């Protein structure tokens, strides 16, 4: 098998003692002293160039840390003791990291110093191994020498998909197993009771509490409703599963399965006792539910919206309070950066003239529905409680993990006359990575790119023969909150006038210490009460009546439906133009922005099943669970309804350029998350690409450079700090501490306002003091500007809608720390609009009041100088307090990106970049 470590007596030894955490280094040298190198594979000839490749060597991609996400027990122990890496586990991390300091000198000819050649096929002198999985004659898996990416070629459809499943298991078996258990709410029982595992399973199971029957029904419905393509998808999935299970059997009998199975107690390293469960088709739906919830389920947050509205009305009165709330909500801010920027309007979820059916809670009555019950041991300790609280907040917020970016330029403005695209998903950083690279060539399938592990029967983001596509999270609202009136007791509710019992769904988990996870024994039961309007998330009173607030998602019970769209994207006989591309992604019910480029055209389409709401319903707030306020033609049995037509979704063909960084899609198109205002990280791309297009002659290298330059920018410094300094410098700064801070900040701005190393590998920032000062200053200045006017209650409530800050080192906010993605959620637009208003500058869509110093320039200046002095006095250790990776005061480390371990292999941390995890650079030279 490729990259397989030879079995020796060492492989069979039981690991001694406990390795605290996940495999922290212990005295294991004796175990690995005799480890042999992986067996070499015989190379076979491969075509040097593929006849169906129209990219002309100008397609590239990258996905750190590496393609190989599996490691035997011996390889895991070697990594823990000495840092050695299995082949191809880390070879894409260095090139990815090096772009941060290498992009300024980038040329077209040096792009593949930082990216992989994403041409189809493998040149014969670059073949590392050729495998016919399970001895099949209808499929081969060729792996290249440089990256070990599987190139799967089949002569039958079944064989092709069998090979895709086999290759997926070779590269990500352990990760796939982890996430099928996450989707089923069974992670702790499978991998251990660590608080992080508890939080992970709780976050996803709360919103997708499916029974086995629910999972199977979703498959049956997807197949039944999609004709021939549905039947083909089912056949593909079954062949894919057969490939996965074939590898499980082969690796089990050959004893080269992932070492984590031994370290978590599922396999015995001496006797080989224990089992690795085969995958079944419902596991794919469980996996899909996790990915959809992470990246493609916009909406929610209506209860938090209601709470902050009530706080605003309490502070200001109903009329003024509503005006203030709406100004902070920025539903349709005229200064927001747009993806479709030609002025075309796509109204969706707009504010109704007279809202109907609103069910706002009585003040102080809202409580979150508990998920965890009957906790014992470490299932109910302090760490568990903290993890549960974080999981609940992440599950219920509208500030979803909206990540990924795209830069696409029409051929009219490029040097070659062909469109150029640089795009990819920002899916976080994990070891192994959630995504995996592959090429699939077979009957009806021709593509290379990235797919989520365990769902890789098709390429999900990548390139076809003469076109490429990618996606960013869009976040439009497909989730609504309903207030169901209770009757009889807390577990019955009125449905169309009939008292109806809620359905109780439970998952009971227990765990004991293992070598991998030494968490002491514990257990709990996760319990969700389901209604026809979705799971119960909160309880409250409305006008004195007891209610449960439920969330209804249009993709709930439809996690499998999107498979048809991905099947189409991989089909060269289907996607032949921007129009057919748009048609394909219309079959994807998750909320994404989709981008396309071929040799002549570019295109964009916003996907998702956008429900048609009843007239007068305001999507921002909870509404009564009554027939009059339900989605149009909603069927609770199937959770289907009328959806807005494709033409109503933001879409475009051949616009001069497209940018997306989870910003607003188009005029009048509302997103569920807050923060689409005058300053958004999308501006970092917009400003750079707009300049390139104005100058013309855009190349692959210049577009990569624009992306890379934006990836190091501090959004607050680039777009807000200049106005802050205008206020501060409106009079001479006489205080020496403030003056020194201003000087440092101004010098940093002059240098470009980047968070970048002094030199590659120095692990020290240029302008480190200025960066420290702004990191300390931002939360202080936001509080100083807004809390006096808003009042503590409203200021706090609004932070539940939109966090104040999301700097790279922040351990708060939706992305946590060491995650790369930064500056999506924050109060930068509020500060920008308010400070400009105080300066007397023109502001379109201003806040309802002037807050900084009550609108007085001198008073505002006093606030900024006072908070700046406090910030400047904070030491690096106070600003960057340290964690289990970084010592207190280590600024570079606090920002750095960590490949978060989901298995036994660890990797080094890299310098911060704010860019996609998987990324393509494409410029097709011809078309079929």
N, C-alpha and C positions, 0 to 999 in steps of 0.2 A: 504494500500500500504506500502511496506517496507520503513522504515525510514521517514514516513510521519508525519509531525507535525499536531496535531489535529486542526481543524478549530475552532477558537473562534472569538469573536467580534474583537479581536486585529488584526487578519489576514485580516479583511475587512477594517480596518481603512486606510484612505488615508494618506500617509506619509507627515508630515507637512514641509513646507519650502523647501529649496534646500540644498542637501548635496554636497558640492563642491568636485571636482574630482570625483572618482567613490566611492560614499558612505562613505565619510569621516565622522567621528563620530560627531553627533550633539545631541541636546537635545531630545533623543528619548526614554528615560527611560519609559515615560508614555505609550508608544506604546507596550512595551514588558513586562510590569510588570506582566501581567496575562498569559504569554505564558505557554502552557502546554508541557509536555515532549512528544516525539514521541510515537505513539501507538505501543505497543508490538505486535509481530506476533506469531501466534501459530506455533511451530516447528513440523515438521513431520519427520518420520524416513527416513534415507538415508543409502545407502550402506557404510559400513566402509571402504571398499577397492574396487576399480573397477577391474573387471576381465580383462579389456583391457589395464591396466596400467603396462608397462614393465620397469618402472623406479626404482622400489624397494624403494620408498621413498627418492630417491636421485636426484629429480628434485626440484629446488627452483627458485623463482623469486621475484622481488620487483618493485614497481612503485609508487614513491611519487607524490603528498602528500597523496592521499587516493583515494579509489574507488568512493566515493560519490562526484559527482561534481554538484549536484543540491541542491538548498536551497530555502525554501519558503521565503516570504517577512519577516516574523517574525524571521526566522533563520538568515537571512542576517542582520537584524537590531541588533539582539543579538550579532552577531560576530563583527559588527562595534562598538558597545558600550562597550562590555565586553570581546571580544576575544573568546567567546565560539564557539565551533565547532559543526556542525551537525555530527551525527554518521558517522564514517568511512570517514570523509573528510580529516583527517590528520594523521591517525594511521600508515601509512607507512613512514611518513617523519622522525620520530625519529630513527627507525631502520636503514634507509638509511643513515642518517647523522652520526650515531654512529660508522659506519664502519671505519671512518677516524682515530679514535683513538683506535678502538677495534681490528683492523685486525692483529696486531702483535701477539696476543695470540690466533688467530683463529684455531679451529680444525674442523674436519668433523662434530663432534657432536654439535658444536655451530654455524654452518652456519645459521641455521634458527632463530638465535637470531637477525640476520641482514637481513634475507630474509624470504619470505613466503614459506610454504610447497606447492609445485605446483603439488602434486599428483592429479590424477583424483578423482572426487567425493568429498563428504563431509561426514565425520563420523557422525553417528546419533546423538551423544551427542554434535556435533558442529554446528548443523543446527539452524540458527537464524530465518529463515522464509521460507515458501514454498508458492508459488503463482502460480495459473493457470490463466495467463493473459487473460482478457476479458472473463473469464469463459470457456476457451477452455479446451477440454479433451485430446488434443494431445500434450501438452507441459507443463512443469513446470519450474519455475525459483526458484532454491534453493540458498539462500545466507548463507554464513558461518558466525559464530560469530566473528571471529578474524578480518577479513578484509571487509566483506560485498560483496565479489566478487560474481557475478551471475554465477551459474552453470546451464546452460540451457539444458534440456533434452527433446527431442521430439520423438514421435512415428511416425510422418509423416515429410516429408521434409518441407512442407509448415508450419506446426506448429513450427518446430525447428527454421526456419528463422523468423517467426512471433515473437517468444519469444526473439530472438536476437535483433530484432528491438525494442521491448517493453523494454527490459533491457537497451539498449543503451539510450533510451529516459529517463528512470528512472534516469540514472547516468550522462547524458551529454546533456540534451535537449537544454539548453541555449547555450552551446558551439557549438553544431551542428548548431544551428540557426545562430550564429555569423559567422561561417566559410562558410556556404552556401552563406551568403551575401558577405563575402570577395571574394569568387570565382566569384560572379556575379558583383563585383565592386559596391556593394550597402551598404557597411558597415556603412557609415556616416549617410545615411538616416534611417538606422535601429537602430543603437546604439549611435549615436551622433557624432558631428563634431570635437571632440578632434583631435589635430594635429596627434597624434599617429594613430588614426583611419583613417585619411586621408592618411597617409603614407602607412598603411597596404593595403588598397584597391588599391592604385595606384601601389604599387610594383607588385602585382600579376596580376592585370587587364592589365597592359602594355604588358605582355608576353602571356596572354591568354584571349584576348578580344572576348569572344564568345557570339553570339546571342543565343536566345532560340532554333532556328532552328539548329545552330551548335551543341549545346549540345545534342539535340535529334538525330541528324545524327550520332553522335559518338556512341550512344547506338545501333542504328539500324545496323551500320556497324560491331560493335563488335559481335552482335548476329548473323548477317548473315554470318560472316566469320569463325565462330567457331562451326558450326554444332550442335550436341546434347548438348555439353557443353555450347555453347552460349545460347541455349534455356533454359537450366537449370539455368544459371546465371541470365537471365531475370526473370524467375519464382522466384528465390531466392530473387532478389532485390525487386520485387513487394510484396512478403510476408514480407520481412524486413520492407518495407515502411508501410505496413498495420499495423505492430506492433508498429512502431513509432507513427503513426497517431491515433491508438487506445489509446495509453498512453496520447497523447495530449488531446483527447476528455475526457478521464477519469479525468485527472488532472485539466482540465478546469472546468468541471462540479463539481468536488469535491473541487476545489479551493486550490489545493496543487501544482500548477505549480511553476516553478522557479520565485522567487521574482523579478528578473531583468526585467521581462516583465512589472511589475507595475512601477518600477523605471525608465524605459525608455519610459514610456507612452503608451505602447501597451495594457495594461489591467488596468482597474479601480479597486482599492482595495475595494471600497464600493459597487459598483453596479455590478462588474464583467463584465462590458461592455468592448468591444474590442475583438480581435481575436488573436489566435496563428495559423499562417498559417500551413496547412498540408504540409508535405514534398511530393515532387513528384520526379520522377525518374531522371529528369535532374538536380535536386539538388545534386545527388550523383556524377555526372560528374563535377559539379562546385567544390564540395569538393575535388574530386580527383585531379583536376587541381592545387589546392593550395598545397596539399601534394606533388605532383610530382614536382612542381616548387621548393619547399623548399628543398627536399632531393634527388630527382632523375633525375635532368636535367643537366647533365654535359655539359659544353661548353660555347660558347660566348666569349666575350672579344677581338674579332679580331680587332676591331677598336682601342681599347687601345693598343693592340700589335703593330699595325701599327704606332701609334703616338710615342711610345717609340723607335721603330726601326728607324723612321725618326730622332728622337732626337739623337740617337746614331750615325747615319750617319752624321748628322750635326756636332757633336762633333769631330768625328774621321775620317770622310771620309767614302765613301760607303763600301769599302772592310773591313777596320779595324772596322768600326762601326758595320757592320753585325756580325763580329766575336765576338765583345764584347757583342752584344745583345744575340747571341746564347749561350754564356757562362753563362749569367745570366738566360736565359730561362731554362737551364738544362732539355732539352727534354728527354734525355736518360742517365742520370748521372750514371756513373759506381759505385758510392759510395752510391746510393740510396737504402734504405731498401725496400725489395720486399716481397709480400705475397706469390707468387710462387717462391721459392728460389732454385729450383733444376737446374737452368740454362736453362730451356726451354724458348724459345723466342716466343712472340706473337705480330708480327709487326702490328701496327695500328697507323694511323695519323703520320707517320714518315716523316722526311724532304725529299722532292723530290730532285733529283740531279739537275734538272732544272725546277724551278717553272713556272707554266703556268697560265695565266689568272689573275694575281694579279692586284688588283685595289686599290693601296695605295693612300690615300688622298693627295691633295696638302697641303703643310705645312700651318698650321693655318686656314684651311678652315672648319674644322669639328665643327658642332654645334649639340647638342642633340635635337631630335624632342620633342617639348613640348607636354605634355600629358594633362595638365590642361588648360582650356580656360574659359573665361567669369566668372571669380571668383568674388564673392561678399562677403562682410562681413568677417567672419573668414575663409572663403575659400581662401582668398588672403592675409592674414596678414603675419607678419614676421615668426611666428611659423609654419604656413602652408607652407611657402616657404622653410623653413629649412627641414620640414618633406618630402616635395616633392623632394628636392635635394638628401636626404638620400635614399628615395625609388628608385629614378632613378639609383643611383650608385649601390644599391643592386641588382636591376633588370638586370643591364647590365654587371656586373662584371663576370669574369670567376672564381673568388674566392667564389664559392658557399658555402652554409652552409654544408660543408662536415663533417658530424659528425658520431659518433658511433665507437665502437671498438669490437674486437673479439680476443680471445685466445683459440685455439683448439689444443689439444695434442692427438696424436695417442695412442691407447692402448698398443702399444709396449713399451711405455715409462712411463706408469702409474703403480701405485702400484697394482691395481686390474686387469690389463690387458684389461680394457674397456676404450674407449676414454673419455676424460674429456673436457668440454667446459665451458667457462665463456664469455658470449657475450650479446650484446644488442645495441639498437639505442640511440644515444645522441641527443634527439629531443628538448632540451631546457627544461626550467622549467616554468610551467604555472599553474594557478589556475582558473578553473579546468585544469588538465593535458590534453594535446592533445590526448594522448593514454588512453585506458581503458582496464582493465583486464576482462577476461571472460573465461568460459569453455563452449564449444558447443558439445553436443553429440546428434546425430540423424542419420537418413539414409544417408550414404555417407559423413558424417562429424564427425570427432572425434579429437578435439584439445583443448588446453588451451594456453592462452597467451595474447598478447596485440594487439589491433587494434585501428586505428584512429577513433575517435568518428564520427559517421555518416557513416562510411564505414565498420562497424563491422559485416557484414553478414558472414564474415569468419575471423578466426584468421590470422593476417598478420605476426606476429613474435611470435614464441612460440614452443610448443611441440605437437607431435602426440602421438600415442599409444606407439611406440618404437623408436622414432626419435625426434630430435629437430632441429630447424633452426633459423637463425638470419641473419641480413644484416648490412652492413655499406655502406655509400655513396661512390661511386667509382669515378665519375667525368670525365670519358672519354668523348671525344668530340662528341656529337650528335647534336650540333648546329653550323651552318655555317652562315657567313655574306656575303650577295650578294650586289653588287653595281648595282642598277638599273638606267639606264640612263634616265633622264627626257626628256619629249617631250611636246610640246604645252604649259604646265604650270607646276607648282610644284606638281600637283596632277595627272599627267599622266606619264606613263613610257613605255619604249620599251619592249615588250615581243615578242621574236622571230621576231623582225622587225616590229611589229604592235604597233602603239601608243594606249595604253590601259589605261582606267581610273582606278585609285585606288578606293578601296571601303572604304567608311567612316563608322566607327563604333563609336557610342557615348553612353555614360551613363551619364545622368543628375542627380545629387544628390543635395538635400537641407536638411537642418537640423535646429532645434530650440533647445533651452535649455530644459533639462529634469532634474529630480532629480538626476539621475545617472551621467549625463554629463552636467555641467553648461555652456559649450561653447556657446557663443553667436551665433545668427543666421548667416547662411552663405550658400553659394551654389557654385557649379562649374559644368562644363561639362568636362568629360574625353573623349578625342577624339583620336582614333587610325586610321591611314590610312593603310589599308591592301593591299598587292599585292599577286600575286601567289607565290612569294618568301618569304612570311611572313610579319609581321608588320614592318613598318618603324620605325627605332630607331634613326638614325642620318641623317643629310644632310651634303654634302660637295661638293667639286669639285675634279675631277681626271683628270689631264692633261687639266685643264680648262673647262671640261664638268661638268655640274651640275648633281649630282647623289643623290639618297637616298640610304642609307645603310639599308638593311632589315635583320632580323634574321629568319632563317628557322630551326626549331627543328624537329627531326624525330618523336617525340611523340606529336607534335602539331596536333590537331584534332584527337588524338588517346588516350585521357586521360582514356578512359574506357577499353582499350584493356587488361590491366594487370589483370583484374578480373579473367581471365581464369587461370593464374598461381597460384593465391591465392586459387582458388577453388581446384586446384589439390593438393596443399600443405596440405589442410584440409582433403583430401580424403584418408582414410587408404587403400583403394583398389588400389590406384594409386601409392603412395609413399611407396615403400617397400625396397628400396636400395639406395645407393648413386647415381647410374645411373638414377633411376626414379626421384630422387630429382632434379638432374641437368636438366632433361627433363622438369620438372614442372617449374622451374624458368627461363627456356629459353622463356617461354610465357610472361615474364614480360618485358615490353619495356622501363622501367625506368633504370637509370644507378645505379646499386647496386652491391656490392660484397655479395654473398650469401654463408653461411657456414652451415654445416650439421654434425651431430654426431648421431650415434646409438650405440648399444652395441659392435659393431665390427669395424665399419668403420667411417672415416671422409671424407668430400668432400668440394670442393669450386667451385664456378662458378661466373663469372662476366656477369651480364645481361645488356640488353639495345639493342635497334635497332641501330646498328652502320652502318651508310650509307656507301655504296661503292662509293668513290669519283672518279671523272674523273682523268685519268692519268695526273700527274704533278701538281695537285692542292695541295697547302700547306694549311692545315687546320688552320694554325696559323693566316692567314691574309684574308681580304676580297678579293673576286674574282668577276669578271664581271658576271652579270646575263645574261649569254648567254648559248645556248644549249651545247656548247663544255665543259662547266665547271659545268654543273649540275650533281647531283647524278645519278648514273647509273640507267636507266629505271625509272626515277622519273616521277610520275604522279601528276601534280599540283592539279587536281580535288580532288584526295583522299589523297594527300600528302603521297604517298607510293613510295618505291624505292627498289632497291636491297640492302640487308643488308649482312654484313659479316656472314659466316656460324658459327654455334655453336663451331666448332672445332677451329676457329680462336680467340675465346674469351678466356682469361686466365681461365684455369680450371685445376682441379687436384683432384685425389682421393688418400687418405691414405698417404699424405706427412707426414713427421715426426711431424711437427707442422705447424700451420698457425697463423699468427698475422695480424691484420689490424687495422689501425687507420687513414684511409683515405690516406694512403701512396700509392706509385706506386705498381701496381698489378704484373707486370712481366717485364722481359727484353723486350725492344723495344715497349712497350705498352704505348703510350703517353696519358697523362691526360691534360685536358684543363687548369686547374689551375696551377699556378706557385708554386715552392717551393719543388719539389721532388728531393732534393739534399742530401748532406752528413749528414745533421742533420735534422731530422724530428721527430715529436712526436711518430711516429711508432717505432723509435729506443728505446724508453722507454720500450715498450713491447718486442721488439725483444731481447734486451739484457737480460731481466729477464727470458723470456721463454726459450731462448737458453740455459741458465745456468741450468734451471730446467730439461730440456730434457737431457742434458749431464750427469746430476747426476742420472737421472732415478727415478722411484718411485713417480711420480707426483700424487697428490691427488686433490680432489676438493678444499680442504682448501689451499693447497700450490699455486694453480693456482689463487684462489681469492686473496690471499696475494700478488701475483705478480702484479695483476691488481690494487689492492688498493695502493700498494707502488708506482706504476707508476702514479697513480691518484693524488698524492701529490707532485710529483717531479716538480721542475722548470727546464724545458728543457734547458734553457740557462745556468743554473748553472751546470747541470750534464754533458752536452756535449760540451759546448763552453768555459765556465769560466776557466777550467784548463789551456787551451792554452793561454787565455788572461793573466792569472797570470804568465805563463812562460815568456811571453814577458816583463811584468812589472818587474818581478824578475830577468831578465837577467843581471841586475846590481842592486846594493844595492839601496833600496828606501830610500832616505835621507829626503824627505819632510815629516813632521810629520803628516799632514792631510792625505796624500796618504798612508803612512805607516799604520796608524790606520785603514783606510778603507781596505787595503789589509789583515790586520790581521783578521778583522771581516769576510771578504769574505772567507778566508782560513778556519777559524773555522767553518763556515757554511758548506763548502764543506766537511770537515772532519766529520761533523755530518750527512751528507747525502744529503744536498742541497734540503731539503723538505720545503714546505710552510705548516707548521703544528702548531697547538696550543701547548702551554706549557703543558696544561692538558685539558682534555675534558671539554668544556664549559667555558674555561678561556677567550675566545675571545681576546687572545693575542698570537702573534706568538713567538715561539722560534726563536732566531737569527733575531729578527725584524729589527735591524739596517742593517744587511747585506742584507736582502731582500729589504729594502727601498733603499739602495745604488744601488743594481743591477737594480731595477725598474727605478731609475733615470738615471743610467749610460747607459743602453742599447741604447736608442734613440740617446744619445749624442755621444757614441762611434761609432755607425753606421754612423752617419753624419760625424764625424771627420775622419773616415777611408775612406769613399767613395766619399763624395761630392767634395773634392779638385781635384780628378782625373777624375771623371765622369762629373763634371760641374753641376751647379745648375739645368739646364734644364733637363738633362738626369736623374740626381738623383731624381728629382721630378716626371718625367714621369714614371720611373720604380716603384715608390711607388703606382701608379695607377694599376700596374699589381700585385704587392705583397706588402702589408703593412710591415713596418719595424718591428713591434712588435705586439704581442697579449698576453700580460700578463693578469692574472685573473682580475686585477682591471681596465684594459683598457676600456675606453668608446668608443674607436675607433676600427676599424676592423670589419669584417663581423658579429661577434657575439654580439657586444655591451658589456655592463657591466652587472655584476651579473648573467651571463649566464652559469657559470661553465666551459664550453668548452673553452680551451685555448691552445696556442702554436701550432695551426695548421698553421697559416700564419705568416711568419716573415723572417727576413734576417739572421737567425742563420746559414744556410748553407753557405751563402756568407762570413760572418765573419769568420766562421770556416775554409773554404778553404783558404781565404786570409791570415789569421794569421798563419796557418800552412805553407803556402808558404813562408812567411817572415821568419819564424823560420828555413826554410831550410828542412822541412819534406816533405815526399813523398805525393803528392796529385794527385789522379786520377780524371780526368775531372776538371782541374783547371780553374779559371777565366782567361780571356784573358790577363789581366795585374795584377801586384801586386799593390795594392792600399794603404795599410796602410803605411804611410810615404814614399810613392813611392817605396816601396820594401826595404827600409833601416830599419834594426832592431832598431837602436837607434832612428831614427825619428819616427818610429811606436810607440816605447815605450814612447816617449815624448807626442804623441797624446793621448795614453791611460791614461797616468798619468794626463795630463791636464784635460781631460774629467772626469776622476775619481774624481779629487779634486772638480770639479764643482758639480758633482753628490753628493758627500759626504756632501757638504755644503747645499744641498736642505733639507728643513725641511719636516717632515711628512705631514704637511698641504699643502706644495707645491706639493709634489708627489701624494698625495691623497686629492684632493681639496674638496671632499664632494659632495653630491647630495641630492635628496629629501628623501633618506633613511639614509645616513651616514653623520656624522659631519666631517668637514675637519680634516685630520690627523688620522682618525680611519682606520688603515691599514687592520685589520681583516674584518671590515665591508665593506671596499672597494672591497675586494676579494669575499665576501660572496655571496652565491647563494640565489636568491630571486625567489619565485614562482610568476611570473608576473600575476597580476590579469586580467582575462578575464571575470570576473563576480564579484559578490558582496562579496565573502568570501576571507579573507586575511589569510596568514600564516606567521610564523616566518621565518627569514632568517637563513641559516645554514652555517657552515664552508665550505670553498671551497674544492671541489673535482673535478677532471677532469675525469669523468667516465660516462658510459651510464645512461640515465634516467630510462628506463626499462632495467632490466638485469636478465639474467638467469644463473643458475649454474646447469649443468646437467651431469649425468653419468648413462647411462642406463645399467641395469644388465642383460637383456635378450632381445630376439627378437622373433617375431612371427615365 
